[in-house]
Amino acid sequence: MKILILGGQARYEKYMPRLPFIRQQELVFLDKSTDEETILAVAGDADMLFVDAITPVKSSLIRNMHNLKLIHSEGVAYDKIDLAAAGERGIWVCNNKGCNAGAVAEQAILLMLMLLRHGLTGDRAVREGRQMEMKERCMVEGITELSVCRVGLVGFGDIAKATAERLTAFGCEVYYYTLHRRSREEEEQYGVTYLSLEELAASCDIVSLHCAVTEETRSMVNETFLKRMKPTAYLVNTARGDLVDNLALRQALIDGTIAGAGLDTVAPEPVPPDHPLLTMPTPACDRLVLAPHLGGITEASFQRAHLHMWRNAERVADGHKPDNIVNGLE
């Protein structure tokens, strides 16, 4: 079978599991920015397509790859893949659900701690010879320990659950919101308490986003949401940048509507240099901690993800149903 991989060949070779199945396939590597015409000319007859979580797979490409049986996200997200077009042709779309849950949970807590402990501004103060000045100021203004924070998780999938487990170890009160409340047993297992989205935004010291991008959640963190949050509260996003209204967050940071934000994901990606969150005046810019979407890309996460992808490809090649199907096909 021919497998088209839109992504870095070096990365795939580094994390490629030692499965006899892989050596028996024809692998075609193309850069993820390759135009559709070139993809179809080089590998339009491919049976499977591997693609990273933020590369679009449009309906026109899906409809013109006549042998396609499987589209597999290299990550957890799949919102850039046209699920309807794939479903119309009976093509399975799968993801690597849960493969990076622990890694992203670590990133979420890192951002929380950097915000609470003034990680970026503290580093700069030491480098600029203002260590004692900042230390004296922090002793007067106060530093909040994570252990005394009420943390609200928006969404309660694998990553939020892993985050809850780690927050519990810190001693935090952990709350969550989802469209459908979890069972009492699951709430007790993870030590979490359900709140409505409005209650969570208004009462928590840290609001951490862990939900998928849908028409309902796109730009859910808007002016109204941010005004519900406490002026001492922080926003953390390790999910998707599209969940946040950038202009609303910019204004909230400038006005001091919230204390700060830690973002591992910012829309669009890559982030342009004139992005509204990168062009804020001081002190608003000091209230923002940014990371280059590193949360889920640990070596262990890639090893788990790539093993799962190739196992799923082998299942499909053998005529079996893959797992982690996200477009509803049976």
C-alpha positions in Angstrom: 0.0 0.0 0.0 1.0 3.6 -0.5 1.1 5.8 2.5 1.4 9.6 2.0 2.9 11.5 4.9 2.5 15.2 5.0 5.2 16.1 7.5 8.8 16.0 8.4 10.6 12.8 7.2 13.3 13.2 9.9 10.6 13.2 12.6 8.8 10.2 11.3 12.0 8.2 10.9 13.1 9.1 14.4 9.9 7.8 16.0 9.1 5.0 13.6 8.4 1.8 15.5 10.1 -1.4 14.4 7.1 -3.1 12.8 7.6 -5.5 9.8 4.4 -3.9 8.3 6.1 -0.6 7.7 8.9 -2.0 5.6 6.4 -3.6 3.3 4.7 -0.3 2.4 5.6 2.5 -0.1 6.1 5.7 1.9 5.9 9.0 0.3 7.0 12.1 2.3 5.9 15.6 1.3 6.2 18.9 3.1 3.0 19.8 4.8 2.9 23.1 2.8 2.8 21.2 -0.5 0.0 22.4 -2.8 -2.9 20.1 -3.6 -1.9 19.9 -7.3 1.5 18.5 -6.4 0.1 16.1 -3.8 -2.2 14.6 -6.3 0.5 14.4 -9.0 2.9 12.7 -6.7 0.7 10.6 -4.4 -2.9 10.9 -5.6 -3.2 7.1 -5.6 -2.2 6.8 -1.9 -4.2 4.5 0.3 -3.6 6.3 3.6 -2.7 9.8 4.6 -0.8 10.8 7.8 -1.0 14.5 8.6 -0.1 16.7 11.6 -2.9 18.2 13.8 -2.8 21.7 12.3 -2.5 21.0 8.5 -5.7 21.3 6.6 -7.1 18.3 4.6 -9.7 19.9 2.4 -12.7 18.2 0.7 -11.2 18.7 -2.8 -8.1 16.7 -1.8 -10.2 13.9 -0.2 -12.5 13.6 -3.2 -9.6 13.3 -5.6 -7.6 10.7 -3.8 -9.7 7.7 -5.1 -7.9 5.0 -3.2 -7.9 6.7 0.2 -9.1 4.5 3.1 -7.6 6.2 6.2 -6.7 9.8 7.2 -4.8 9.8 10.5 -4.0 12.9 12.6 -0.5 12.7 14.1 -1.9 14.4 17.2 -5.1 14.6 19.0 -6.8 17.5 17.1 -8.6 16.8 13.8 -10.6 20.0 13.3 -8.5 20.9 10.1 -9.7 17.7 8.4 -12.9 17.8 6.4 -14.8 15.0 8.3 -17.9 15.3 6.2 -16.1 14.8 2.9 -14.2 11.8 4.4 -17.5 10.4 5.7 -19.2 10.7 2.4 -16.5 8.4 0.8 -16.4 6.0 3.8 -12.9 7.0 4.7 -11.9 6.6 8.3 -10.5 9.6 10.1 -8.6 8.8 13.3 -6.6 10.6 15.9 -4.1 9.7 18.7 -6.5 10.3 21.6 -4.7 10.5 24.9 -1.2 10.1 23.6 0.0 13.4 24.9 -2.3 13.9 27.9 0.4 13.8 30.5 2.8 16.0 28.5 0.2 18.8 27.9 -0.9 18.6 31.5 2.7 19.3 32.5 2.8 22.3 30.2 -0.5 23.6 31.6 0.9 23.5 35.1 4.2 25.0 34.0 2.3 28.0 32.6 0.3 28.3 35.9 3.5 28.4 37.9 5.2 30.8 35.6 2.3 33.2 36.0 2.1 32.9 39.7 5.8 33.0 40.3 6.6 35.8 37.8 8.8 33.5 35.8 9.6 35.8 32.8 9.7 39.1 34.7 11.8 37.5 37.4 14.3 36.2 35.0 14.6 39.6 33.3 14.9 41.4 36.7 17.9 39.3 37.7 19.6 39.8 34.3 19.1 43.6 34.5 20.4 43.9 38.0 16.9 44.5 39.6 16.7 41.3 41.7 16.3 42.9 45.1 14.0 45.6 43.8 11.6 42.9 42.4 12.0 40.7 45.5 11.0 43.6 47.8 8.0 44.4 45.6 6.8 40.8 45.5 7.1 40.5 49.3 4.7 43.5 49.6 2.4 42.6 46.8 2.4 38.9 47.6 3.0 35.7 45.7 0.1 33.2 45.4 1.0 29.5 45.8 -0.7 27.1 43.4 -1.8 25.0 46.3 -4.3 27.7 47.5 -5.8 28.2 44.0 -9.2 27.2 42.8 -8.5 25.9 39.3 -11.3 25.5 36.7 -10.9 23.1 33.8 -13.0 23.9 30.7 -13.5 20.5 29.1 -12.8 17.2 30.8 -11.1 14.9 28.3 -7.8 13.0 28.7 -5.7 16.1 29.1 -7.9 17.8 31.6 -8.0 14.5 33.6 -4.2 14.3 33.6 -4.1 18.0 34.7 -6.6 17.4 37.5 -4.5 14.5 38.8 -1.4 16.7 39.0 -3.2 19.7 40.5 -4.6 17.4 43.2 -1.1 16.6 44.2 -0.4 20.3 44.6 -3.4 20.5 46.9 -5.6 22.6 44.6 -9.4 22.7 44.6 -10.2 21.6 41.1 -13.4 22.3 39.3 -14.5 21.5 35.7 -17.2 22.3 33.1 -18.3 20.1 30.2 -21.5 20.2 28.2 -22.4 16.9 29.8 -21.6 16.4 33.4 -19.6 13.3 34.4 -20.8 10.6 36.8 -20.3 11.0 40.5 -17.8 8.1 40.4 -15.7 9.8 37.8 -15.8 13.1 39.7 -14.6 11.3 42.8 -11.9 9.5 40.9 -10.3 12.7 39.8 -11.2 14.9 42.8 -13.2 17.4 40.8 -16.4 19.4 41.3 -18.7 20.4 38.5 -19.6 24.1 37.9 -21.5 25.8 35.1 -19.2 27.7 32.8 -20.4 31.0 34.2 -19.7 29.9 37.8 -16.3 28.5 36.9 -15.2 31.7 35.1 -16.4 33.9 38.0 -15.1 31.9 41.0 -11.8 30.3 39.9 -8.3 31.7 40.3 -7.0 30.0 37.2 -9.2 29.0 34.2 -7.5 26.4 32.0 -8.8 25.5 28.6 -9.0 21.8 27.6 -11.8 21.6 25.0 -11.9 21.0 21.3 -12.7 23.8 18.8 -16.2 23.6 17.5 -18.7 26.2 16.2 -19.9 26.5 19.8 -16.5 26.9 21.4 -14.7 29.0 18.8 -13.8 32.4 20.5 -15.6 31.3 23.7 -13.1 33.3 25.7 -14.5 36.6 24.6 -15.1 40.0 26.3 -18.1 38.7 28.2 -16.2 35.6 29.5 -13.2 37.7 30.5 -15.3 40.2 32.4 -16.7 37.3 34.4 -13.3 36.3 35.6 -11.8 37.8 38.8 -9.2 40.6 38.3 -6.8 38.4 40.2 -7.4 35.4 38.0 -5.3 33.9 35.2 -6.2 32.3 31.9 -4.2 29.2 30.6 -4.7 27.7 27.2 -2.9 24.5 26.1 -5.8 23.5 23.8 -6.3 25.6 20.7 -5.8 29.2 20.0 -9.2 29.5 18.2 -10.9 29.2 21.6 -9.8 32.7 22.5 -10.8 36.1 21.0 -7.3 37.6 20.6 -8.5 41.2 20.6 -10.7 40.7 23.7 -7.8 39.1 25.6 -5.5 41.9 24.5 -7.8 44.5 25.9 -8.4 42.5 29.1 -4.6 42.4 29.7 -4.2 46.1 29.0 -7.2 47.1 31.2 -6.2 44.6 34.0 -9.5 42.9 33.7 -7.6 39.7 34.5 -4.2 39.3 36.1 -2.5 37.5 33.2 -2.5 34.7 30.7 -0.3 31.7 29.8 -0.7 30.5 26.2 0.8 27.5 24.6 -1.5 27.9 21.6 -2.3 31.1 19.8 -4.3 31.6 16.6 -3.2 31.8 13.9 -0.3 29.4 13.9 2.5 30.3 13.2 2.0 33.6 15.1 2.8 36.6 12.9 5.1 39.3 14.4 2.3 41.9 14.2 -0.1 39.8 16.2 -2.2 41.8 18.7 -1.0 39.8 21.6 2.7 40.5 20.6 2.3 44.2 20.3 0.9 45.2 23.7 2.4 48.0 25.7 4.0 47.6 29.1 2.8 46.5 31.7 0.3 44.4 29.8 3.0 42.5 27.9 4.4 41.4 31.3 1.1 39.8 32.1 1.4 37.3 29.2 3.5 34.1 29.1 3.8 32.5 25.6 5.1 29.1 24.6 5.5 27.9 21.0 3.0 25.0 21.2 5.4 22.7 22.9 3.0 21.0 25.3 2.4 17.7 23.5 5.6 17.2 21.6 7.7 15.3 24.1 9.6 12.2 22.9 7.4 9.9 24.9 4.3 11.5 23.3 5.6 11.0 19.8 6.6 7.4 20.5 3.1 6.6 21.7 1.4 8.5 18.8 3.5 7.0 16.0 3.1 3.5 17.3 -0.6 4.0 17.4 -0.7 5.4 13.9 1.2 2.6 12.3 -0.8 0.0 14.3 -4.0 1.6 12.9 -2.6 1.6 9.4 -1.8 -2.1 9.8 -5.4 -2.8 10.9 -6.8 -1.1 7.9 -4.4 -2.8 5.5 -5.6 -6.2 7.0 -9.2 -5.3 6.4 -10.0 -4.5 10.1 -11.6 -1.4 11.6 -9.1 1.1 13.2 -9.6 2.6 16.6 -10.0 6.2 17.7 -12.3 6.9 14.8 -13.5 10.6 15.0 -15.9 10.9 12.0 -18.5 8.5 13.2 -17.9 5.7 10.7 -18.6 2.1 11.9 
